[in-house]
């Protein structure tokens, strides 16, 4: 492992020299490429250097130990040695985490689809609750939220809402939200006070870049129509809404939130590319053995991942058996504790696979 780290260190030095080369500085495209590689290995190189410095400090401290020292000094030196050995162990664990293969999508923006499942209006209302939760979480991270398409019901919920969250690390933190979210509560539409169980499906897709997905224009049928509001009434007098049908896969995307047909088409195309990219990744993952796949799972939308129990004020994630008792704060976007638990669990499982 440490031989590989030495290779990283040498490459890091080479890249630093290149970034100061006038010829490289004059070529912005080449400079960006080198700077990106430099940034990608920086954390692991700096951690490796910290490891080497601490090992050296430990060796020097051990040389200080002498039986001729009085008992108080020997204890001081021993305490320092124990502290350095503990630091080395912690740094080694941090290095192992940094060596876990990184998800190539982690730095991407995300497209999130929330759809009401079982439960009718109550499911649609909870879809609205989750949409607000993710929006507030994005705001706490200073990420940008852009609504791409909605299908509202008249009482404040959504049969479907699709939106993009743009910001550094958005996918790396939100990818674990894909799956079925179950809610247990007395519905706002229910007067008898009986607890109902409803479900909402969440899909988290990485935004696809141009180089990753190429779409042949002849493979896409474009239909335009008038956008409609609650109950199907027309809210626009022009054909601004857009429906894209990808003929080879049968994927259909509709966007109607913008007044401009061009903007709706652009948003629909982004969603279509994300869907095709996800499909491409799913096909690649099928070729991997089960044990090489992520242990937490980030793409199975049929998997029930979390329960929101209102009467008990608890949120339970079934993948890691973690329960949090702060419903109001959680639904106000304070979800980092749960996400950190999922990331930690995922990293632990990945580390076990690489030994």
VENQUIVEN-V935812 format. One record per backbone hydrogen bond with DSSP energy under -1.0 kcal/mol. CO is the residue of the C=O (numbers start at 1). NH is the residue of the N-H. If there is no record, write none. Layout:
co=CO nh=NH
co=CO nh=NH
This chain:
co=1 nh=5
co=2 nh=6
co=3 nh=7
co=4 nh=8
co=5 nh=9
co=6 nh=10
co=7 nh=11
co=8 nh=12
co=9 nh=13
co=10 nh=14
co=11 nh=15
co=12 nh=16
co=13 nh=17
co=14 nh=18
co=15 nh=19
co=17 nh=20
co=18 nh=21
co=21 nh=25
co=22 nh=26
co=27 nh=31
co=28 nh=32
co=29 nh=33
co=30 nh=34
co=31 nh=35
co=32 nh=36
co=33 nh=37
co=34 nh=38
co=35 nh=39
co=36 nh=40
co=37 nh=41
co=41 nh=45
co=42 nh=46
co=43 nh=47
co=44 nh=48
co=45 nh=49
co=46 nh=50
co=47 nh=51
co=48 nh=52
co=49 nh=53
co=50 nh=54
co=51 nh=55
co=52 nh=56
co=53 nh=57
co=54 nh=58
co=55 nh=59
co=56 nh=60
co=57 nh=61
co=58 nh=62
co=59 nh=63
co=66 nh=69
co=70 nh=74
co=71 nh=75
co=72 nh=76
co=73 nh=77
co=74 nh=78
co=75 nh=79
co=76 nh=80
co=77 nh=81
co=78 nh=82
co=79 nh=83
co=80 nh=84
co=81 nh=85
co=82 nh=86
co=83 nh=87
co=84 nh=88
co=85 nh=89
co=86 nh=90
co=87 nh=91
co=88 nh=92
co=89 nh=93
co=90 nh=94
co=91 nh=95
co=92 nh=96
co=93 nh=97
co=94 nh=98
co=95 nh=99
co=103 nh=106
co=105 nh=108
co=106 nh=172
co=108 nh=171
co=109 nh=207
co=110 nh=165
co=111 nh=205
co=112 nh=163
co=113 nh=203
co=114 nh=161
co=115 nh=201
co=118 nh=199
co=119 nh=122
co=120 nh=124
co=121 nh=125
co=122 nh=126
co=123 nh=127
co=124 nh=128
co=124 nh=158
co=125 nh=129
co=126 nh=130
co=127 nh=131
co=128 nh=132
co=129 nh=133
co=130 nh=134
co=131 nh=135
co=132 nh=136
co=133 nh=137
co=134 nh=138
co=135 nh=139
co=136 nh=140
co=137 nh=141
co=138 nh=143
co=139 nh=142
co=144 nh=166
co=146 nh=164
co=149 nh=162
co=151 nh=159
co=151 nh=160
co=153 nh=156
co=157 nh=153
co=159 nh=116
co=160 nh=151
co=161 nh=114
co=162 nh=148
co=162 nh=149
co=163 nh=112
co=164 nh=146
co=165 nh=110
co=166 nh=144
co=167 nh=170
co=169 nh=173
co=170 nh=174
co=171 nh=175
co=174 nh=177
co=175 nh=178
co=179 nh=202
co=180 nh=305
co=180 nh=306
co=181 nh=200
co=182 nh=308
co=183 nh=198
co=184 nh=310
co=185 nh=196
co=187 nh=190
co=196 nh=185
co=198 nh=183
co=199 nh=117
co=200 nh=181
co=201 nh=115
co=202 nh=179
co=203 nh=113
co=205 nh=111
co=209 nh=212
co=209 nh=213
co=216 nh=219
co=217 nh=220
co=219 nh=247
co=221 nh=245
co=223 nh=243
co=225 nh=241
co=227 nh=235
co=229 nh=232
co=230 nh=233
co=233 nh=229
co=238 nh=240
co=241 nh=225
co=242 nh=255
co=243 nh=223
co=244 nh=253
co=245 nh=221
co=245 nh=247
co=246 nh=250
co=251 nh=246
co=253 nh=244
co=255 nh=242
co=260 nh=264
co=261 nh=265
co=262 nh=266
co=263 nh=267
co=264 nh=268
co=265 nh=269
co=266 nh=270
co=267 nh=271
co=268 nh=272
co=269 nh=273
co=270 nh=274
co=271 nh=275
co=272 nh=276
co=273 nh=277
co=274 nh=278
co=275 nh=279
co=276 nh=280
co=277 nh=281
co=278 nh=282
co=279 nh=283
co=280 nh=284
co=281 nh=285
co=282 nh=286
co=284 nh=287
co=285 nh=288
co=289 nh=292
co=290 nh=293
co=299 nh=301
co=300 nh=303
co=303 nh=180
co=305 nh=318
co=306 nh=182
co=307 nh=316
co=308 nh=184
co=309 nh=314
co=314 nh=309
co=315 nh=324
co=316 nh=307
co=317 nh=322
co=322 nh=317
co=324 nh=315
co=326 nh=330
co=327 nh=331
co=329 nh=334
co=330 nh=333
co=333 nh=335
co=335 nh=339
co=336 nh=340
co=337 nh=341
co=338 nh=342
co=339 nh=343
co=340 nh=344
co=341 nh=345
co=342 nh=346
co=343 nh=347
co=344 nh=348
co=345 nh=349
co=346 nh=350
co=347 nh=351
co=348 nh=352
co=349 nh=353
co=350 nh=354
